[in-house]
Amino acid sequence: MRLILSHMRRCVEDYRMIEAGDQIAVGVSGGKDSLVLLYAMAKLREFYPLPFELHAVTVHPGPAEMDFGPVAALCRELGVEYHLIQTEIFRVIFEYRKEKNPCSMCAKMRRGAMHNALKELGISKVALGHHFDDAVETFFLSLFYEGRLSCFQPVTYLDRTGITQIRPLLYCGEGVLRNAAARYGLPVVHNPCPADGATRRQEVKELVAKLSRDYPKLKDYVFGAMQRLPLPAWGPLEHGIKRYGADYAPGQEE
């Protein structure tokens, strides 16, 4: 966890993600990434020089077999207030609309439910579990399927809702997060989505993994290029220069 906290603090400071007195909600889907983010943010709260309050918010998509009881127990252990938002997203997409390409609609509905919940709670900042590998894969998704150089931003202010999204795990690789989730016994919730593993993102993930076997630094170079170019809002604020470097290898073990 020390490695994750080190990279997360560096990312938070590079992009000035946290201000004193912030109330931050962690978007907890139940997947390994969001649970590690929740755990790490709770630990960061203990020593970070700028005090902030932490909440956890889950948008339940609907399937009864998704049990978030263990997630609620983890939040009690961490001293984090937990909010579970019940929805019928799964039923709307797969039973009523019978979407053939459900991912975009699902993401849009989940975002809407999350933002509505945050406004009711009076919280204007949400931490999302996107990591280093997600950023690289999103870059390639935009290039291959939209014909543009783009990616989600480390910090995004949504002017229609007044909500700011932050992504503190961008300097952490997926392998490190997977290992941490297992090591700390975090209660990962299985998602029964029938589209799981059959998406464009999964195709790109497999392609990047294949290319990385021949070009081991591929992901490092793509991530660094996004900061050096930079893509909109990707230039680190603290020094105005690329902070990602050879001293950080996202695939390394904890």
Beta strands, then each sheet from edge to edge (+ up, - down):
strand 1: 22-27
strand 2: 52-60
strand 3: 81-86
strand 4: 125-127
strand 5: 155-158
strand 6: 163-166
sheet 1: 3+ 2+ 1+ 4+ 6+ 5-
end
